[in-house]
Amino acid sequence: MRATWKGLPARRYETGWEPGLAVPAADGSTLRTDHYFPRAEGDFPTLLVRSPYGRGVPWSPLFGVLFAEQGFHVVLQSCRGTGGSGGRFDLWRNEAGDGQATVVWLRQQPWFAGVLGTIGPSYLGYVQWALALDPPPELKAMVVHVGLHDPHALFHSGGALLQENALAVGLGMKYQHRGVMPFGRAALRLQRRLREITSARPLRRAYESALGDVPWLDGVMTHPDADDPHWDGASVAAAAERSAVPTCLVTGWHDGLADQSFQQFDRLRRAGCASSLLVGPWTHTSALQQGWPEVFAESLAWLRAHLCGDRAGLRSTPVRVHVGGEDAWRDLDDWPPAPAATDWFPAAEGALGTQAPVESGPLADFRYDPDDPTPSVGGRLLSRAAGPRDNRKLEAREDVLTFTSAPLAAPVDVVGPVSARLRIATDTGYADVFARLCDVDAQGRSTNICDGLTRLRTTGQIPSEVTVPMSSTAHRFAAGHRIRLQVSGGAHPRYARGSGTGEAPAEATRYVPVRLTLYTGSALTLSQGGG
């Protein structure tokens, strides 16, 4: 690790390890736990890391060893039903109670000094929020990397099923805690059968050919409505809304959970809670790989400040974002910065400009065919396919519209939320609309910056207006580059393909092509705050 990641701090302590400890849950189930510790006399704060993905690599080195070396007890625990822990794993339903039971056990340990922090990414972030719903008095700091608080939003967005997320989470939850070989075999099986699974009619249970029976996955795929009782108790957003636990948030511009991190930061700030936000040029996985030196330094500084009283490593502003296109970091007082936005209007012949077209009427149309769905290229995913990609091959398809500005005379900074307000008519009444912001360089390479998808319902040939949230970014479009808006009917298999009939994604068996017509009055809205 030290050879791979330059800049990691020097070891302060030799470390010890107590593996396989039995922590009792409230119902008597055993929660299997490893304890890492500094080999030194004295009191040290404790970090709790709870994982459904096993207790080995990467968690043992990333959190167990590296933080024990810096002077922390680290308690690394397998969630129930995983990694040797007893009971049955059920996505999100037991994390609050099992976290509280672990704190009860900690109070009985002679080495526990009564000062507790939590840390971890993704679902390891969710379990932190679950504990913070009723925070124990010992909990003094949290560090949530690329984490979630709302499971529904992990699997559904804009009315569409986030199919690739669902499969990735199903794979990780069922197999990663079993070890490298079982996980690797399952991943290869899923990769080989991905096209068959994602094009099945219906989608429901098609994943079983690669993943086997995953009851909770069937549940999340077949309950698309956030208000369905199936999701009762799933969201732990209330923890941030009333939190007093100082919380450090880390995400990446191409992380599939970035919007959840931004929501968490907003709630913490509104609650008056001490909080920080670091947003790097990372995906869900690269934040803890290529980005680990920055993420580790940020995490360590926060934990030392709030668990050890050493504030020397904290920066002066609560927000630090990486600005793409400039490859520079920018410190900000808040996120998003003070609102200042510019509208860019699609016009005839694929133009994009800041002057709204004078004439009204249709601009362009295309046909979306579910039997040849518009493919997904990069973007915000949980897999290694995430991130910025060359979009030229995608944009050459007949089912993708592009609207492109003239070469910029001066750089344009986009810092904050991005959205597209689109006026669209369809011939079936049902469609998905995918909108993407791209940076086109002097050689014509079109690179995705941010995007979003929304399900649309129309009546007759009258255009309906829909706003497609495209998340947020911090990006500089250099002089000579061009700004591009991309519009299509989907991004498959990132999103389950639209059926054209309005049927629920997991249950649809009949698919019909849809013709979408884009009208004047549409606009791309770019935030330009944060100087």
C-alpha positions as CSV (number, residue, x, y, z in Angstrom):
1,M,0.0,0.0,0.0
2,R,2.8,2.4,0.9
3,A,4.5,1.7,-2.4
4,T,1.2,2.2,-4.4
5,W,0.0,5.3,-2.6
6,K,2.6,8.0,-2.2
7,G,2.0,10.5,0.6
8,L,0.5,8.2,3.3
9,P,1.6,9.4,6.7
10,A,4.3,7.6,8.5
11,R,3.3,4.8,11.0
12,R,3.0,6.0,14.5
13,Y,2.5,2.7,16.2
14,E,3.0,-1.0,15.6
15,T,-0.4,-2.7,15.5
16,G,-2.1,-5.8,16.9
17,W,-5.1,-7.9,15.8
18,E,-7.7,-9.9,17.6
19,P,-9.8,-11.7,14.9
20,G,-13.1,-13.4,15.1
21,L,-14.5,-11.9,18.3
22,A,-18.2,-12.7,19.1
23,V,-20.3,-9.6,19.7
24,P,-23.9,-10.4,20.8
25,A,-26.8,-8.7,18.9
26,A,-30.0,-7.9,20.8
27,D,-31.6,-11.1,19.6
28,G,-28.6,-13.3,20.5
29,S,-27.1,-13.5,17.0
30,T,-23.4,-13.4,16.9
31,L,-21.8,-10.5,15.1
32,R,-18.3,-11.6,14.1
33,T,-15.8,-8.8,14.7
34,D,-12.1,-8.1,14.4
35,H,-10.2,-5.7,16.6
36,Y,-7.1,-3.8,15.4
37,F,-5.2,-1.7,18.0
38,P,-2.0,0.2,18.5
39,R,0.6,-1.7,20.5
40,A,1.1,1.1,23.1
41,E,0.1,2.1,26.6
42,G,-2.6,4.8,27.0
43,D,-6.1,5.6,25.9
44,F,-7.0,5.7,22.3
45,P,-10.3,6.5,20.5
46,T,-12.2,3.8,18.8
47,L,-13.5,3.6,15.2
48,L,-16.4,1.3,14.3
49,V,-16.6,-0.1,10.8
50,R,-19.6,-2.4,10.0
51,S,-19.6,-4.2,6.6
52,P,-21.7,-6.7,4.7
53,Y,-18.7,-7.3,2.4
54,G,-16.5,-9.3,4.7
55,R,-13.6,-8.2,7.0
56,G,-10.7,-8.9,4.7
57,V,-9.3,-6.9,1.8
58,P,-9.8,-4.0,1.3
59,W,-11.3,-3.1,4.6
60,S,-8.6,-4.7,6.8
61,P,-5.7,-2.7,5.4
62,L,-7.7,0.5,4.5
63,F,-9.3,0.9,7.9
64,G,-8.0,-1.8,10.3
65,V,-4.2,-1.4,9.8
66,L,-3.8,2.1,8.6
67,F,-5.9,3.7,11.3
68,A,-4.6,1.5,14.1
69,E,-1.1,2.7,13.0
70,Q,-2.3,6.3,13.6
71,G,-3.5,5.6,17.1
72,F,-7.1,4.3,16.9
73,H,-8.7,1.1,18.1
74,V,-10.6,-0.2,15.0
75,V,-13.6,-2.5,15.4
76,L,-14.3,-4.1,12.0
77,Q,-17.6,-6.1,12.1
78,S,-19.5,-8.2,9.6
79,C,-23.2,-7.3,9.3
80,R,-25.6,-10.1,10.3
81,G,-25.8,-13.0,7.9
82,T,-22.5,-12.1,6.3
83,G,-18.8,-12.9,6.9
84,G,-19.5,-15.5,9.6
85,S,-22.0,-13.4,11.6
86,G,-25.2,-15.1,12.6
87,G,-28.7,-14.3,11.6
88,R,-30.1,-13.5,8.2
89,F,-29.0,-10.5,6.1
90,D,-31.8,-8.2,5.1
91,L,-30.9,-5.1,3.4
92,W,-31.2,-2.0,5.7
93,R,-33.6,-3.6,8.3
94,N,-31.2,-4.5,11.1
95,E,-28.4,-2.0,11.0
96,A,-29.6,0.5,13.6
97,G,-30.3,-2.2,16.2
98,D,-27.1,-4.1,15.5
99,G,-25.0,-1.0,15.7
100,Q,-26.5,-0.1,19.1
101,A,-25.8,-3.6,20.4
102,T,-22.2,-3.3,19.3
103,V,-21.8,0.0,21.3
104,V,-23.2,-1.8,24.3
105,W,-20.5,-4.5,23.8
106,L,-17.8,-1.8,23.4
107,R,-18.7,-0.3,26.8
108,Q,-17.7,-3.6,28.4
109,Q,-14.2,-3.7,26.8
110,P,-11.3,-2.6,29.1
111,W,-9.6,-0.8,26.2
112,F,-12.7,1.3,25.2
113,A,-12.1,4.9,26.4
114,G,-15.6,6.2,25.8
115,V,-14.7,8.1,22.6
116,L,-16.2,6.7,19.4
117,G,-16.1,7.5,15.7
118,T,-17.4,5.7,12.6
119,I,-16.0,5.4,9.1
120,G,-16.6,3.6,5.8
121,P,-17.9,3.8,2.2
122,S,-21.1,2.9,0.4
123,Y,-23.3,0.6,2.6
124,L,-20.7,1.0,5.3
125,G,-21.8,4.7,5.2
126,Y,-25.5,3.6,5.5
127,V,-24.9,1.7,8.7
128,Q,-23.3,4.9,10.2
129,W,-26.4,6.9,9.4
130,A,-28.5,4.1,10.9
131,L,-26.6,4.3,14.2
132,A,-26.9,8.1,14.1
133,L,-30.7,7.9,14.2
134,D,-30.3,7.6,17.9
135,P,-26.6,8.4,18.4
136,P,-25.0,7.0,21.5
137,P,-23.3,9.6,23.7
138,E,-19.9,8.2,22.9
139,L,-20.3,8.9,19.2
140,K,-18.2,12.0,18.5
141,A,-17.5,11.9,14.7
142,M,-18.5,10.2,11.5
143,V,-16.7,9.9,8.2
144,V,-18.9,8.8,5.3
145,H,-17.2,7.9,2.0
146,V,-19.4,7.7,-1.2
147,G,-22.2,6.7,1.1
148,L,-26.0,6.4,1.0
149,H,-28.9,7.1,3.3
150,D,-31.8,6.2,1.0
151,P,-31.9,2.7,-0.4
152,H,-34.8,3.5,-2.7
153,A,-32.7,6.1,-4.5
154,L,-29.9,3.6,-4.9
155,F,-32.2,1.5,-7.1
156,H,-34.7,4.0,-8.7
157,S,-34.2,7.4,-10.2
158,G,-36.7,9.6,-12.1
159,G,-39.2,6.7,-12.2
160,A,-36.7,4.3,-13.8
161,L,-35.0,1.3,-12.4
162,L,-31.2,1.7,-12.0
163,Q,-30.7,-1.8,-13.3
164,E,-26.9,-1.8,-13.3
165,N,-26.8,-0.6,-9.7
166,A,-29.2,-3.3,-8.7
167,L,-27.1,-6.0,-10.2
168,A,-23.8,-4.6,-8.8
169,V,-25.3,-4.4,-5.3
170,G,-26.8,-7.8,-5.6
171,L,-23.5,-9.3,-6.6
172,G,-21.5,-7.5,-3.8
173,M,-24.0,-8.2,-1.0
174,K,-24.3,-11.9,-1.8
175,Y,-20.8,-12.9,-2.7
176,Q,-18.1,-10.4,-1.7
177,H,-18.1,-11.5,2.0
178,R,-17.6,-15.1,0.9
179,G,-14.0,-14.5,-0.3
180,V,-12.1,-13.6,-3.5
181,M,-12.8,-16.8,-5.5
182,P,-16.6,-17.1,-5.0
183,F,-16.9,-13.4,-5.6
184,G,-14.7,-13.5,-8.8
185,R,-16.6,-16.5,-10.2
186,A,-20.0,-14.8,-9.6
187,A,-18.7,-11.5,-11.2
188,L,-17.6,-13.4,-14.3
189,R,-20.9,-15.2,-14.5
190,L,-22.8,-12.0,-14.3
191,Q,-20.6,-10.4,-16.9
192,R,-21.1,-13.3,-19.3
193,R,-24.9,-13.2,-18.9
194,L,-25.4,-9.4,-18.6
195,R,-27.0,-8.9,-22.0
196,E,-29.3,-11.9,-21.5
197,I,-30.3,-10.6,-18.0
198,T,-30.8,-7.0,-18.9
199,S,-32.9,-7.8,-22.0
200,A,-35.2,-10.4,-20.4
201,R,-39.0,-10.0,-20.5
202,P,-39.8,-9.5,-17.8
203,L,-36.7,-8.4,-16.0
204,R,-37.9,-9.8,-12.7
205,R,-35.8,-12.6,-11.4
206,A,-33.7,-12.7,-14.6
207,Y,-30.7,-12.1,-12.4
208,E,-31.1,-15.5,-10.8
209,S,-29.1,-17.2,-13.7
210,A,-26.0,-15.4,-12.5
211,L,-26.7,-14.5,-8.8
212,G,-29.1,-17.2,-7.6
213,D,-32.0,-16.4,-5.3
214,V,-31.7,-12.9,-3.7
215,P,-35.0,-12.2,-2.0
216,W,-34.3,-8.6,-1.1
217,L,-33.2,-7.8,-4.6
218,D,-36.5,-9.0,-6.0
219,G,-38.2,-6.8,-3.5
220,V,-36.4,-3.6,-4.4
221,M,-36.9,-4.2,-8.2
222,T,-40.6,-4.8,-7.9
223,H,-41.4,-1.8,-5.7
224,P,-40.5,1.3,-7.8
225,D,-42.7,3.7,-5.7
226,A,-40.8,5.4,-2.9
227,D,-44.1,5.7,-0.9
228,D,-44.7,1.9,-1.1
229,P,-44.8,0.3,2.4
230,H,-41.9,-1.9,1.3
231,W,-39.6,1.1,1.8
232,D,-40.9,2.0,5.3
233,G,-37.9,2.6,7.6
234,A,-35.4,2.2,4.8
235,S,-34.3,5.9,4.5
236,V,-32.2,7.2,7.4
237,A,-32.2,10.8,6.1
238,A,-33.7,11.9,9.4
239,A,-30.3,11.2,11.1
240,A,-28.7,14.1,9.2
241,E,-31.7,16.4,9.7
242,R,-31.2,16.4,13.4
243,S,-27.6,15.4,13.8
244,A,-25.1,17.0,16.2
245,V,-22.4,14.5,15.3
246,P,-19.6,16.2,13.4
247,T,-19.6,14.5,9.9
248,C,-17.1,14.4,7.1
249,L,-18.5,13.5,3.7
250,V,-16.4,12.3,0.7
251,T,-17.7,11.7,-2.8
252,G,-16.7,11.9,-6.5
253,W,-18.2,13.6,-9.5
254,H,-18.7,10.3,-11.1
255,D,-19.9,8.4,-8.0
256,G,-23.3,6.7,-8.4
257,L,-24.2,8.0,-4.9
258,A,-23.0,11.6,-5.3
259,D,-26.4,13.1,-5.1
260,Q,-27.0,11.4,-1.8
261,S,-23.8,12.9,-0.4
262,F,-24.9,16.4,-1.5
263,Q,-28.3,15.8,0.2
264,Q,-26.6,14.7,3.4
265,F,-24.4,17.8,3.4
266,D,-27.4,20.1,2.9
267,R,-29.3,18.5,5.8
268,L,-26.3,18.7,8.1
269,R,-25.8,22.4,7.3
270,R,-29.4,23.1,7.9
271,A,-29.2,21.4,11.2
272,G,-26.2,23.5,12.2
273,C,-24.0,20.4,12.5
274,A,-20.3,20.7,12.0
275,S,-19.7,19.1,8.5
276,S,-17.2,19.0,5.6
277,L,-17.5,17.9,2.0
278,L,-14.7,16.7,-0.3
279,V,-15.6,16.0,-4.0
280,G,-12.9,14.6,-6.1
281,P,-12.5,13.5,-9.8
282,W,-13.5,10.0,-8.7
283,T,-16.0,7.2,-9.3
284,H,-17.6,5.1,-6.6
285,T,-14.6,2.7,-6.6
286,S,-11.7,5.0,-7.5
287,A,-12.3,7.3,-4.5
288,L,-10.8,4.5,-2.3
289,Q,-8.2,3.6,-5.0
290,Q,-6.5,6.4,-6.9
291,G,-8.1,8.9,-4.6
292,W,-7.1,7.2,-1.3
293,P,-4.2,9.5,-0.4
294,E,-6.5,12.5,-0.4
295,V,-9.4,10.6,1.1
296,F,-7.3,9.2,3.9
297,A,-5.7,12.5,4.7
298,E,-9.2,14.2,4.9
299,S,-10.6,11.4,7.0
300,L,-7.6,11.3,9.4
301,A,-7.7,15.1,9.9
302,W,-11.4,15.0,10.7
303,L,-11.1,12.1,13.2
304,R,-8.1,13.7,14.9
305,A,-9.9,17.0,15.2
306,H,-13.1,15.6,16.8
307,L,-11.8,12.5,18.6
308,C,-8.4,13.7,19.7
309,G,-8.8,17.5,19.9
310,D,-6.1,18.0,17.3
311,R,-7.5,20.5,14.7
312,A,-4.2,21.2,12.9
313,G,-5.1,19.3,9.8
314,L,-8.5,20.9,9.2
315,R,-8.9,23.2,6.3
316,S,-10.4,26.7,6.7
317,T,-13.4,26.1,4.5
318,P,-16.0,23.3,4.8
319,V,-16.0,22.4,1.1
320,R,-13.3,21.4,-1.3
321,V,-14.1,20.4,-4.9
322,H,-12.0,19.3,-7.8
323,V,-12.6,21.3,-10.9
324,G,-12.5,19.2,-14.0
325,G,-11.1,20.7,-17.2
326,E,-8.8,22.8,-15.0
327,D,-7.4,19.9,-12.9
328,A,-7.4,22.1,-9.8
329,W,-8.9,22.0,-6.3
330,R,-11.2,24.9,-5.2
331,D,-12.2,25.7,-1.6
332,L,-15.7,26.9,-1.0
333,D,-17.8,28.2,1.9
334,D,-20.8,26.1,1.0
335,W,-22.3,23.6,-1.5
336,P,-23.8,24.5,-3.8
337,P,-22.3,28.0,-4.0
338,A,-24.5,31.1,-4.2
339,P,-26.9,30.5,-7.1
340,A,-26.1,32.1,-10.4
341,A,-27.3,30.3,-13.5
342,T,-27.2,30.7,-17.3
343,D,-29.7,29.1,-19.8
344,W,-28.4,27.6,-23.0
345,F,-31.0,27.0,-25.6
346,P,-31.1,24.2,-28.2
347,A,-31.8,25.6,-31.7
348,A,-32.2,24.5,-35.3
349,E,-29.5,22.4,-36.9
350,G,-28.0,21.3,-33.6
351,A,-27.0,24.7,-32.3
352,L,-26.8,25.7,-28.7
353,G,-26.6,29.3,-27.5
354,T,-27.6,31.7,-24.8
355,Q,-30.2,33.4,-27.0
356,A,-33.6,31.8,-27.0
357,P,-34.8,30.9,-30.5
358,V,-37.4,33.4,-31.8
359,E,-39.4,30.9,-33.8
360,S,-41.5,28.2,-32.0
361,G,-42.1,24.6,-33.0
362,P,-40.4,21.3,-33.3
363,L,-36.6,21.2,-33.4
364,A,-35.7,17.6,-34.0
365,D,-37.0,14.1,-33.4
366,F,-35.8,10.6,-33.1
367,R,-37.1,7.0,-32.6
368,Y,-36.2,5.1,-29.5
369,D,-36.4,1.3,-30.1
370,P,-36.4,-0.9,-26.9
371,D,-35.1,-3.8,-29.0
372,D,-32.0,-1.7,-29.8
373,P,-31.8,0.5,-26.7
374,T,-29.5,3.5,-26.6
375,P,-26.5,2.2,-24.7
376,S,-25.0,3.7,-21.6
377,V,-21.5,5.1,-21.9
378,G,-19.7,5.9,-18.6
379,G,-21.4,8.3,-16.2
380,R,-22.4,7.8,-12.6
381,L,-22.3,4.1,-11.9
382,L,-21.1,1.8,-9.1
383,S,-18.9,-0.3,-11.4
384,R,-15.6,0.2,-13.1
385,A,-17.4,1.3,-16.3
386,A,-18.2,4.6,-14.5
387,G,-16.6,8.0,-15.3
388,P,-15.8,10.2,-18.3
389,R,-15.7,8.5,-21.7
390,D,-15.5,9.5,-25.3
391,N,-19.1,9.9,-26.5
392,R,-18.5,10.3,-30.2
393,K,-19.6,6.7,-31.1
394,L,-22.8,7.1,-29.0
395,E,-23.6,10.5,-30.5
396,A,-23.3,9.1,-34.0
397,R,-26.4,7.0,-33.4
398,E,-29.7,8.1,-35.0
399,D,-31.5,7.9,-31.6
400,V,-29.2,10.5,-30.0
401,L,-29.7,14.3,-30.4
402,T,-26.9,16.7,-29.8
403,F,-26.9,20.5,-29.5
404,T,-23.5,22.1,-29.5
405,S,-22.3,25.7,-28.8
406,A,-19.8,27.6,-30.9
407,P,-16.2,27.4,-29.7
408,L,-15.9,29.4,-26.5
409,A,-14.0,32.7,-26.7
410,A,-13.2,32.5,-23.0
411,P,-13.3,29.7,-20.3
412,V,-16.8,29.0,-18.8
413,D,-16.9,27.6,-15.3
414,V,-19.9,25.4,-14.3
415,V,-20.0,25.0,-10.5
416,G,-23.2,23.6,-9.0
417,P,-26.4,21.9,-10.1
418,V,-27.1,21.2,-13.8
419,S,-30.5,20.5,-15.3
420,A,-32.4,20.4,-18.6
421,R,-35.9,21.8,-19.1
422,L,-37.2,19.9,-22.1
423,R,-40.4,20.3,-24.1
424,I,-41.2,16.9,-25.7
425,A,-44.0,15.1,-27.4
426,T,-44.2,11.4,-27.9
427,D,-46.4,9.2,-30.1
428,T,-47.2,6.5,-27.4
429,G,-47.6,8.8,-24.4
430,Y,-44.7,7.1,-22.5
431,A,-41.0,7.6,-22.7
432,D,-37.8,8.0,-20.8
433,V,-35.7,11.1,-21.5
434,F,-31.9,11.0,-20.8
435,A,-30.0,14.3,-20.9
436,R,-26.2,14.7,-20.7
437,L,-23.8,17.6,-20.5
438,C,-20.6,17.1,-22.5
439,D,-17.3,19.0,-23.1
440,V,-16.2,18.9,-26.7
441,D,-12.5,19.6,-27.2
442,A,-10.8,21.1,-30.3
443,Q,-10.3,17.7,-31.8
444,G,-14.1,16.9,-31.5
445,R,-13.8,14.5,-28.6
446,S,-17.1,14.7,-26.6
447,T,-16.6,13.8,-22.9
448,N,-19.5,13.4,-20.5
449,I,-19.6,15.7,-17.5
450,C,-22.9,14.9,-15.8
451,D,-26.4,13.6,-16.7
452,G,-29.8,12.4,-15.6
453,L,-32.9,10.5,-16.7
454,T,-36.6,11.2,-16.1
455,R,-39.7,9.2,-17.0
456,L,-42.1,11.2,-19.1
457,R,-45.9,11.1,-19.7
458,T,-47.4,13.0,-22.6
459,T,-50.9,13.4,-24.0
460,G,-51.5,13.5,-27.8
461,Q,-49.1,15.5,-29.9
462,I,-49.0,18.4,-27.5
463,P,-45.5,18.8,-26.0
464,S,-45.1,18.3,-22.3
465,E,-42.4,20.1,-20.3
466,V,-40.2,18.0,-18.1
467,T,-37.1,19.0,-16.0
468,V,-34.3,16.4,-16.0
469,P,-32.1,16.9,-13.0
470,M,-28.5,16.2,-14.1
471,S,-26.9,16.3,-10.7
472,S,-24.0,18.7,-10.1
473,T,-20.5,19.4,-11.3
474,A,-17.5,21.6,-11.0
475,H,-16.0,21.9,-14.5
476,R,-14.1,24.4,-16.6
477,F,-14.9,24.5,-20.3
478,A,-11.7,25.8,-21.8
479,A,-11.5,28.5,-24.4
480,G,-11.9,26.8,-27.8
481,H,-14.0,24.0,-26.4
482,R,-17.7,23.7,-27.0
483,I,-20.6,23.0,-24.6
484,R,-22.9,20.1,-25.7
485,L,-26.3,19.0,-24.7
486,Q,-27.1,15.4,-25.5
487,V,-30.7,14.1,-25.5
488,S,-31.8,10.5,-26.0
489,G,-34.4,8.0,-24.8
490,G,-32.3,6.0,-22.4
491,A,-29.0,4.7,-21.3
492,H,-29.0,0.9,-21.2
493,P,-28.2,-1.2,-19.1
494,R,-27.5,1.6,-16.6
495,Y,-31.2,2.2,-16.6
496,A,-33.8,-0.5,-17.4
497,R,-35.0,0.3,-20.9
498,G,-38.4,2.1,-21.2
499,S,-41.2,-0.1,-22.5
500,G,-43.1,2.7,-24.3
501,T,-46.2,1.4,-22.6
502,G,-45.9,2.7,-19.1
503,E,-45.5,-0.8,-17.5
504,A,-43.4,-1.1,-14.4
505,P,-39.8,-1.8,-15.5
506,A,-39.4,-5.1,-13.7
507,E,-42.8,-6.5,-14.9
508,A,-42.9,-5.2,-18.5
509,T,-43.3,-7.9,-21.2
510,R,-44.5,-5.7,-24.1
511,Y,-42.2,-3.2,-25.6
512,V,-43.0,-0.7,-28.4
513,P,-40.8,1.9,-30.2
514,V,-41.4,5.5,-29.3
515,R,-40.9,8.6,-31.4
516,L,-39.8,11.7,-29.3
517,T,-40.0,15.2,-30.7
518,L,-38.1,18.0,-29.0
519,Y,-39.6,21.5,-29.2
520,T,-38.2,25.1,-28.9
521,G,-38.5,26.5,-25.4
522,S,-36.2,23.8,-24.1
523,A,-33.1,24.9,-22.1
524,L,-29.9,23.6,-20.5
525,T,-29.4,25.4,-17.1
526,L,-25.8,25.7,-15.9
527,S,-24.9,27.0,-12.5
528,Q,-22.0,29.4,-12.5
529,G,-21.4,30.2,-8.9
530,G,-18.4,29.5,-6.7
531,G,-15.6,31.8,-7.8
